[in-house]
Amino acid sequence: MTPAAITTRLAALDDATALADIVHSNREALAPFEPERTERFFTEAGQRDVLETALREHEQGVTVPQVILMDGVVVGRITLNGITRGPLLSAGLGYWVAPAFHGRGIATAAVRQMRRVAFEDLGLHRLQAGTLLHNVGSQKVLERNGFVRFGIAQRYLKIAGDWQDHVLYQLIAPNG
């Protein structure tokens, strides 16, 4: 059996339908890891709104919103956000993969590709990512990609309606 081809590419407005299908059908599974969402978020129009904002921020140079594809089919999102230039040269990294595709190395491959974008294409010095304390799967994805745990941020993000602690990870550019 041929291994699946995992790729990422810049998100497009045309991805709204596929993303809406994923977030709608996986709403309960994703809820413990996400901020509270409006009903519109789970629709094609809501995903189009999300993509329009992300693509506008991409034009401003502060975000790189990508979709994750397995054999050409959208299965998740990965984003560099909060891109800061100047002496910091840093960005945050966020990602998710539809639960039906967990455990297949998809997120690990997508993070590897986004590392290349961050360090080679954008010339960044540092990436940072955070996970909920209990999200061991995501922590393993980061560690497989060379990220180093450097702390706990208390009450870091409001997830599932509560301010929750996060494990923080960083990765410094290989030539940095």
C-alpha atoms as a printed R data frame, in Angstrom:
    type eleno elety resid chain resno       x      y      z
1   ATOM     1    CA   MET     A     1   0.000  0.000  0.000
2   ATOM     2    CA   THR     A     2   1.348  3.420 -0.951
3   ATOM     3    CA   PRO     A     3   1.718  5.855  1.966
4   ATOM     4    CA   ALA     A     4  -0.586  8.870  1.867
5   ATOM     5    CA   ALA     A     5   0.814 12.083  0.449
6   ATOM     6    CA   ILE     A     6   0.646 14.773  3.137
7   ATOM     7    CA   THR     A     7   0.988 18.336  1.892
8   ATOM     8    CA   THR     A     8   0.083 21.848  2.951
9   ATOM     9    CA   ARG     A     9  -0.790 24.861  0.858
10  ATOM    10    CA   LEU     A    10  -2.066 28.386  1.309
11  ATOM    11    CA   ALA     A    11  -5.733 28.293  2.263
12  ATOM    12    CA   ALA     A    12  -8.206 29.629 -0.307
13  ATOM    13    CA   LEU     A    13 -11.800 30.806 -0.073
14  ATOM    14    CA   ASP     A    14 -12.751 27.687 -2.045
15  ATOM    15    CA   ASP     A    15 -11.704 25.624  1.007
16  ATOM    16    CA   ALA     A    16 -14.681 26.953  3.005
17  ATOM    17    CA   THR     A    17 -16.961 24.065  2.025
18  ATOM    18    CA   ALA     A    18 -14.497 21.325  2.995
19  ATOM    19    CA   LEU     A    19 -13.551 23.065  6.245
20  ATOM    20    CA   ALA     A    20 -17.219 23.609  7.155
21  ATOM    21    CA   ASP     A    21 -17.895 19.913  6.588
22  ATOM    22    CA   ILE     A    22 -15.001 18.977  8.878
23  ATOM    23    CA   VAL     A    23 -15.777 21.388 11.720
24  ATOM    24    CA   HIS     A    24 -19.504 20.653 11.560
25  ATOM    25    CA   SER     A    25 -19.145 16.854 11.568
26  ATOM    26    CA   ASN     A    26 -16.425 16.950 14.267
27  ATOM    27    CA   ARG     A    27 -17.935 19.669 16.401
28  ATOM    28    CA   GLU     A    28 -18.123 17.619 19.605
29  ATOM    29    CA   ALA     A    29 -14.684 16.047 19.183
30  ATOM    30    CA   LEU     A    30 -12.991 19.411 18.552
31  ATOM    31    CA   ALA     A    31 -14.902 21.359 21.242
32  ATOM    32    CA   PRO     A    32 -12.596 20.478 24.194
33  ATOM    33    CA   PHE     A    33  -9.631 21.940 22.257
34  ATOM    34    CA   GLU     A    34 -11.242 25.066 20.789
35  ATOM    35    CA   PRO     A    35 -12.622 28.402 21.939
36  ATOM    36    CA   GLU     A    36 -16.396 28.564 22.152
37  ATOM    37    CA   ARG     A    37 -17.785 29.140 18.664
38  ATOM    38    CA   THR     A    38 -20.907 30.752 17.262
39  ATOM    39    CA   GLU     A    39 -23.300 28.653 15.201
40  ATOM    40    CA   ARG     A    40 -22.137 30.492 12.083
41  ATOM    41    CA   PHE     A    41 -18.579 29.167 12.537
42  ATOM    42    CA   PHE     A    42 -19.802 25.665 11.643
43  ATOM    43    CA   THR     A    43 -21.256 26.765  8.309
44  ATOM    44    CA   GLU     A    44 -19.691 27.397  4.930
45  ATOM    45    CA   ALA     A    45 -20.347 31.128  5.366
46  ATOM    46    CA   GLY     A    46 -18.636 31.051  8.764
47  ATOM    47    CA   GLN     A    47 -15.588 29.270  7.388
48  ATOM    48    CA   ARG     A    48 -15.479 31.745  4.512
49  ATOM    49    CA   ASP     A    49 -15.396 34.544  7.137
50  ATOM    50    CA   VAL     A    50 -12.500 32.808  8.917
51  ATOM    51    CA   LEU     A    51 -10.613 32.383  5.651
52  ATOM    52    CA   GLU     A    52 -11.237 35.976  4.518
53  ATOM    53    CA   THR     A    53  -9.776 37.274  7.781
54  ATOM    54    CA   ALA     A    54  -6.800 34.915  7.604
55  ATOM    55    CA   LEU     A    55  -6.062 35.783  3.967
56  ATOM    56    CA   ARG     A    56  -6.290 39.515  4.734
57  ATOM    57    CA   GLU     A    57  -3.776 39.001  7.563
58  ATOM    58    CA   HIS     A    58  -1.620 36.997  5.144
59  ATOM    59    CA   GLU     A    59  -1.540 39.988  2.781
60  ATOM    60    CA   GLN     A    60  -0.379 42.088  5.757
61  ATOM    61    CA   GLY     A    61   2.431 39.604  6.444
62  ATOM    62    CA   VAL     A    62   1.282 38.583  9.926
63  ATOM    63    CA   THR     A    63  -0.276 35.170  9.198
64  ATOM    64    CA   VAL     A    64   0.351 32.183  6.940
65  ATOM    65    CA   PRO     A    65  -2.936 30.236  6.855
66  ATOM    66    CA   GLN     A    66  -2.628 26.825  5.231
67  ATOM    67    CA   VAL     A    67  -4.776 23.770  4.805
68  ATOM    68    CA   ILE     A    68  -3.468 20.271  5.437
69  ATOM    69    CA   LEU     A    69  -4.152 17.782  2.664
70  ATOM    70    CA   MET     A    70  -3.961 14.015  2.569
71  ATOM    71    CA   ASP     A    71  -3.856 12.744 -1.003
72  ATOM    72    CA   GLY     A    72  -5.220 16.131 -2.101
73  ATOM    73    CA   VAL     A    73  -8.187 16.156  0.309
74  ATOM    74    CA   VAL     A    74  -8.437 18.821  3.039
75  ATOM    75    CA   VAL     A    75  -8.148 17.164  6.476
76  ATOM    76    CA   GLY     A    76  -7.111 20.101  8.673
77  ATOM    77    CA   ARG     A    77  -5.548 23.526  9.080
78  ATOM    78    CA   ILE     A    78  -2.120 24.789 10.112
79  ATOM    79    CA   THR     A    79  -1.246 28.429 10.633
80  ATOM    80    CA   LEU     A    80   1.696 30.624 11.450
81  ATOM    81    CA   ASN     A    81   0.209 33.575 13.323
82  ATOM    82    CA   GLY     A    82   1.422 36.681 15.055
83  ATOM    83    CA   ILE     A    83   4.418 36.892 12.747
84  ATOM    84    CA   THR     A    84   6.755 39.499 14.184
85  ATOM    85    CA   ARG     A    85   9.692 40.947 12.283
86  ATOM    86    CA   GLY     A    86  12.560 43.050 13.595
87  ATOM    87    CA   PRO     A    87  14.833 41.621 16.257
88  ATOM    88    CA   LEU     A    88  12.266 38.975 17.334
89  ATOM    89    CA   LEU     A    89  11.616 37.203 13.984
90  ATOM    90    CA   SER     A    90   9.042 34.951 15.594
91  ATOM    91    CA   ALA     A    91   5.612 33.407 15.047
92  ATOM    92    CA   GLY     A    92   3.094 31.221 16.791
93  ATOM    93    CA   LEU     A    93   2.060 27.881 15.333
94  ATOM    94    CA   GLY     A    94  -1.406 26.392 15.536
95  ATOM    95    CA   TYR     A    95  -2.879 23.336 13.841
96  ATOM    96    CA   TRP     A    96  -5.630 20.747 13.932
97  ATOM    97    CA   VAL     A    97  -6.441 17.592 12.010
98  ATOM    98    CA   ALA     A    98  -9.893 16.033 11.714
99  ATOM    99    CA   PRO     A    99 -10.175 13.351 14.419
100 ATOM   100    CA   ALA     A   100 -10.796 10.575 11.857
101 ATOM   101    CA   PHE     A   101  -7.219 11.139 10.660
102 ATOM   102    CA   HIS     A   102  -5.456 11.231 14.040
103 ATOM   103    CA   GLY     A   103  -2.555  8.869 14.614
104 ATOM   104    CA   ARG     A   104  -1.411  8.752 10.986
105 ATOM   105    CA   GLY     A   105   1.492 11.203 11.194
106 ATOM   106    CA   ILE     A   106  -0.444 13.895  9.332
107 ATOM   107    CA   ALA     A   107   0.053 16.661 11.906
108 ATOM   108    CA   THR     A   108   3.722 15.706 12.289
109 ATOM   109    CA   ALA     A   109   4.260 16.000  8.523
110 ATOM   110    CA   ALA     A   110   2.325 19.280  8.333
111 ATOM   111    CA   VAL     A   111   4.345 20.823 11.176
112 ATOM   112    CA   ARG     A   112   7.548 19.701  9.442
113 ATOM   113    CA   GLN     A   113   6.424 21.483  6.277
114 ATOM   114    CA   MET     A   114   5.461 24.625  8.196
115 ATOM   115    CA   ARG     A   115   8.891 24.651  9.869
116 ATOM   116    CA   ARG     A   116  10.393 24.920  6.391
117 ATOM   117    CA   VAL     A   117   8.042 27.794  5.516
118 ATOM   118    CA   ALA     A   118   8.893 29.612  8.755
119 ATOM   119    CA   PHE     A   119  12.656 29.202  8.684
120 ATOM   120    CA   GLU     A   120  13.537 28.927  4.995
121 ATOM   121    CA   ASP     A   121  10.848 30.945  3.215
122 ATOM   122    CA   LEU     A   122  10.171 33.615  5.855
123 ATOM   123    CA   GLY     A   123  13.567 33.688  7.552
124 ATOM   124    CA   LEU     A   124  12.121 33.513 11.047
125 ATOM   125    CA   HIS     A   125  14.296 32.758 14.062
126 ATOM   126    CA   ARG     A   126  11.774 31.191 16.445
127 ATOM   127    CA   LEU     A   127   8.447 29.370 16.513
128 ATOM   128    CA   GLN     A   128   6.265 28.960 19.567
129 ATOM   129    CA   ALA     A   129   3.319 26.629 20.113
130 ATOM   130    CA   GLY     A   130   1.138 25.770 23.058
131 ATOM   131    CA   THR     A   131  -1.023 22.777 23.897
132 ATOM   132    CA   LEU     A   132  -3.526 22.017 26.584
133 ATOM   133    CA   LEU     A   133  -1.896 20.095 29.427
134 ATOM   134    CA   HIS     A   134  -3.771 16.896 28.559
135 ATOM   135    CA   ASN     A   135  -3.185 17.087 24.777
136 ATOM   136    CA   VAL     A   136  -0.368 14.545 24.768
137 ATOM   137    CA   GLY     A   137  -0.841 13.782 21.061
138 ATOM   138    CA   SER     A   138  -0.123 17.364 20.056
139 ATOM   139    CA   GLN     A   139   2.818 17.513 22.443
140 ATOM   140    CA   LYS     A   140   4.307 14.459 20.718
141 ATOM   141    CA   VAL     A   141   3.811 16.103 17.303
142 ATOM   142    CA   LEU     A   142   5.795 19.123 18.456
143 ATOM   143    CA   GLU     A   143   8.524 17.052 20.092
144 ATOM   144    CA   ARG     A   144   8.916 14.905 16.945
145 ATOM   145    CA   ASN     A   145   9.583 18.176 15.117
146 ATOM   146    CA   GLY     A   146  12.287 19.298 17.516
147 ATOM   147    CA   PHE     A   147  10.211 21.680 19.638
148 ATOM   148    CA   VAL     A   148  11.393 21.991 23.231
149 ATOM   149    CA   ARG     A   149   9.047 22.418 26.162
150 ATOM   150    CA   PHE     A   150   9.933 25.570 28.056
151 ATOM   151    CA   GLY     A   151   7.135 26.237 30.478
152 ATOM   152    CA   ILE     A   152   3.530 26.300 31.545
153 ATOM   153    CA   ALA     A   153   1.380 29.350 30.861
154 ATOM   154    CA   GLN     A   154  -1.345 29.535 33.465
155 ATOM   155    CA   ARG     A   155  -4.843 30.417 32.280
156 ATOM   156    CA   TYR     A   156  -3.345 31.049 28.829
157 ATOM   157    CA   LEU     A   157  -6.333 30.715 26.491
158 ATOM   158    CA   LYS     A   158 -10.073 30.516 26.938
159 ATOM   159    CA   ILE     A   159 -10.808 27.039 25.592
160 ATOM   160    CA   ALA     A   160 -14.173 25.286 25.861
161 ATOM   161    CA   GLY     A   161 -15.419 28.223 27.936
162 ATOM   162    CA   ASP     A   162 -12.673 28.162 30.577
163 ATOM   163    CA   TRP     A   163  -9.274 29.825 30.915
164 ATOM   164    CA   GLN     A   164  -6.940 26.866 30.620
165 ATOM   165    CA   ASP     A   165  -3.261 26.260 31.284
166 ATOM   166    CA   HIS     A   166  -1.025 25.395 28.324
167 ATOM   167    CA   VAL     A   167   2.330 23.708 27.922
168 ATOM   168    CA   LEU     A   168   4.568 26.035 25.883
169 ATOM   169    CA   TYR     A   169   7.039 24.825 23.271
170 ATOM   170    CA   GLN     A   170   9.593 26.627 21.138
171 ATOM   171    CA   LEU     A   171  11.801 25.819 18.212
172 ATOM   172    CA   ILE     A   172  14.791 27.926 17.212
173 ATOM   173    CA   ALA     A   173  15.874 28.011 13.560
174 ATOM   174    CA   PRO     A   174  18.576 25.396 12.904
175 ATOM   175    CA   ASN     A   175  21.032 28.080 11.798
176 ATOM   176    CA   GLY     A   176  19.922 30.528 14.504
